[in-house]
Amino acid sequence: MSKIVTTDPILLNDWHVIAKSEDLQPATILPARLLGENLLLWRTGDHIMAWKDVCPHRGARLSLGNISGDTLICPYHGLAYDITGQCTYIPAHPDLQPPARAHVQTYQAYELYDLIWVNLSAKAQGTTKAEKENIPFFPEWNNPNFRKFLCGSYKYYSSGFRSIENFLDVSHFPFVHDGLLGDHNRTATADYEVEVEENSISLRNVRVWQPDPDGTGTGGEVIYNYRVVRPLTAYFVKQAPAGELTIFFTVTPVDEEECLGWMWIAMNYGHDIPEAELRAFQDKVVQQDIPIVESQHPKRLPLDLPAEFHLPCDRASIAYRKWLKQMGVTFGTV
């Protein structure tokens, strides 16, 4: 089997979103890309398969094939592969027992939060309970007091780490999101607390004046409390005038300079506002961010602090970069 493009152990051992659950219907093959690797997804019954998108016979893209029952058929020579990735039938030689090496590279896949997560660290032999628990926790998922809706995916032609850093940065609000999350007449950034632990970073008591914090049109001071739980997954709780809003943001590292952002929004208020309006608000905010993030140079996040100069309001960014460097992250960074 050929090697994955990256050898970054932190990201290879992590879980990454590849698709929405609703996008992967039975009898369909969904091509995807993760960490520079071309993948495909398909499902049959309760099984979700995540495979390298290469037939081991002559290297054709298996995503161009089709599904027949519990097998995936290669488009080039019709070889049939079962849900374990093993070839079970070779049309050119119907009586030949397929060799053991006629096996597609397979990976672990798991469905959670109406999203499909993939882990490239090992060949899929069934996902254990411990492995599932490594998927980032979304606290409001089972809380009936919160209405929830998914936004994205949002494509950025930039490093996924640049998009996470932007998510943590509130000092850009008065300029990039003037009239929504910020006010160009109120540009001062209040001090806030940062705590770095082995497996997370917390930002507390981040206070910001916002004309329209959530799409409801009710302005006022809000308080953010952030937590970065994985290199490419962050979460915040925002205390707004009307109630509590949270965003669970996870980023798929497609390539070193391309990523997809997925946002679950949860609110314990505004139940009378149409979901389409709230989603349109979030789409607008992210579409304001994307061209700025894509304009940053270099597109990969610098982990050496002297590469860019820093301000007191950048303490979250500084902590994030130090944390990534300490963990040994290399993919998508410089």
N, C-alpha and C positions, 0 to 999 in steps of 0.2 A: 504494500500500500504506500502511496506517496504521502509525504509529510504535509501537515498543515502549513500554510504560509508563515504564520507567526509562531515563535516558540515562547512567547510571553506566558509564563506559568500562571500568573495572577488572572489573566483574562481567559486563558484556556480552561481553568478550573471553575470559572464563574458561569452563571446561568444568564442567558441573553434572550430577549424576546425576538422571535422571528416573524410572527404573524398574529393576527386576530384569530380567535377560534372560528368565528363565522366565515373567515376566508378559506378555510380548509374543509371543503365539503367532501363526502364520500365519493369515490370514483374520480377524484380530481388530483392532479399533481401540481404542487405549488413550488416553483423555483424560488430560491432565496440566496442570500450571500451573508456570510458572517466571518469576521476576522480574515478577510481576503480569500475565503474558501467558498466555492460554489456548492450549494446544497439543494436538496429537494425535500419537500414534505409530502406525505400522503397518509391517509387513514383508512382503516377498515375495522368496523366494529368499535371496540374500545381501544384499539391500538393506534398510536400515532408514531409514524416512522420519520426519522430525520437521517437522511443519507447524503454521502458525498455524491455530487451530480456527475458521476463518471462510471461508465460500464467498464469493469475490469478486463473485458475481452479485447475491445478495440477503442476504448476511450470515448465512445459517443456519449452525448448528454442524455442521461436517463429521463430527465424532465420532459423530453420530447416524445416519450413513450406513452403507454396507456396502462390502465389497471384492468385486470381480469380476475374477478373474485378476490382471492387473497394473495394475488401475485402482481408484480409490476413487470411489464413487458418492455424490453429494450427496443427502441425504434429502428435499430440498424440490422440486427440479425435475429430478432425475436426471442432472445434468451429470456426465460421467465425466472424472476427472483421472488422468494417468499418473504414473509414479514421479518425474518431474521437477516435478510440480505443474501442468503445462500441461493445460488442458481439451482433450479430443480428440473429444468427442461431446456434442451438445445434442439430447436427444430431441424437444423441441418443433420443432426445425428440423434434421432428419436430414441435409439436404444442405448445411447452412451450415458453412463452415470457421470454427472458433472463433477469435475474435480473440486477438492476443498478450496482451492485458491480462487475458484469462480464465485467470489463473495464480495459484495459491495461494502465499502467502509460505512459503518453505521455509528450513530451517536445517540446520546440520551436525549429524550424529549419528554416534556411534562406540560400538562394543561392546568393553568391557574390564573385566576382573575380574568377569565375569558380571553386569555392570551396563551400562545404556545411558546414555551421556553426551551432552549436547546443548550446543551453543555457539550463542548468538543473535547473534553479531557480524556475520554476513554471510549472504547467500543461499547455499544449499548448491550448490557446484559440484564436489564431491568433496573429501574430506579429505586434505590432504597429509601426508607423513611428519612434517614439522616441526610441523604443527598437532597431530597425534596425540601427539607428545612433550611437548606442553604439559599433557596430562592428568597429574595427580600420580602419582608413582612409588610403588608398594607393594613394598618390598624383598623381603618374604618370599613373594611370589606364586608364584615358580617354585622355591622352596626345598623339596625333598621332605622335609626333616627337620621341617617344621612342618605340623601339622594346621590347617586353616583352615575357618572357618564364618562366614556372614554373619548379622548381627543387624540388625533394623529392617525397614522404616523406622519411625522414632520421630517422632511429630508433636509439635511444640512451637508453642504460640500465643505466639511471641515472636520477636525478631530472631535470625537464624542466628548473628550475632556474639555474642549472649549465650550461646548454647549452646556455641560454641567456647571462649569465655572460661571457662565453667564446666568444660569438659573439661581446661583447663590449671590449674585451681585445686585444690590439694591440701589447703588449710587448712579446707575444708568437710567433709572426710572424717569426722572424729570426730563430727560433728553430723548430717549427712544420711545417712551410711552407717555409723553406729555398729554394731559387731559384724561388719562385712564389710570395708570398706576403711579403717576408722578405729576408734579406741577413745576413748570420752569421758573416759577417765582419762589419755590421752596426747594432749594438744591442742597442744603446742608444735610450731611449724613450723620445721624446720632451715633454715639458709641454703642457697642454691643459686645456680648461675651462670646468667646470661642473656646471650646474644650475639645481636645484631641485625645481619643482613646485608641486602643490597638485596632479595633474593628469599625470605628465610626468617628465622625466629626459632628459636633453639635454647635449651632449658633443660636444664641438666646437673646430675647428682648430686643429684636431688630425693629425699631420704630420708624414708620414712614407715613407721611400724609399722602392720601390717595383720593383724587376726585371721583373715581369710579373703581373700587377695588375688585369688583366681581361681575360687572355687567348689569347690576341692579340700579345703578345711577345714584346710590346713596354714598356720599363721600365722608371722609373723616380720617382720623389717625388709626392705623392698623398696627398690630404687633405680630411679627413673624418669629416662629421658632423652627429652625431647620435641623435636619439630620441627614448626613451623608452616610448611607449604610453599606454601600459597595462602591467600587471605583466609578461605576457608571449608573448608579441609582441614588437618587436623593429624594427627600420628602420634606414638606413643610406643613405646619399648622398656622393659619392666619386668623387672628382674632379681628374680625371686621365689625363695623357698627351694627350690622344686621345679624351677626352670628359667627359661626366657625366654618372656615373653608380650608380644605386640605388639597394638596396636589402630590400625587405619587408619580415621580418622573423617572423613567428608566430609558436608557439610550443603548441602541444596538450599534456596535462598532462594525459597520459593513466593511470598510477598509480604513487605512490609516487617516485618510482625509475625506471620509464620507460616513455619515451616520444617520440613524433614524431615531426620532424621539417619540415616546408614547407617554401620554399623560392621563391618569385617572383623576378626575375631579370629584371631590366629595363635599357636600354642603348640608348643614343641618338647618337650613332656612331657605327661603325663596322657592318653596315647593309649588307655588302658583305660576312661576315663570316658565315658559316653554323651554324645553331642553335645547331646542334648535337655537334659541337666542343666546343661551349661556355658552353653547359650543361655539357659536359664531364669534362671541366675545373673546374666548380663549384663542381661537384661530387667528383673530386679528392681532392679539398680543404677540403670539409666536411669529407671525409673518412680519411683524416689526423687528423682531430679534434676528431672524435668519440672515438678512443681508449684512447686518453688522457683524455677526459671528463669522460669516463667510469671508468678510473683508479683512479679518485679522491676519496678520503675517508675523510669524509663519502660521500655517493652518494647524500644525501640530503644537500641542501645549508645551511651552518651555518649562522644564522642571528645575533648571538652574536659575535661582532667583536673580542673579545679576543680569540676566538676559533682558529683563524689562525692569523699569523702575516702579516703585510701589508707593501707595499713599496709605495713611492710617485706616481709611475705609476699606482697604484691600486685605484686611487681616484674614477674612474667610478664604480668599484666593490663595494667600500665602500658606495658610494651614493646609489647604487642599493639595497644593503642589508639593509641599514637604512630605505629606502623608503618602502620596503616590510614589514619590521617589524612594521613601523608606521601604515601601512594599516591593519595589523593584519593577514597577510598571515601565514598559518600553514602547509597546505598540501605540501609535498615535501621539507620541511625545518626542521632544528633542531636548 
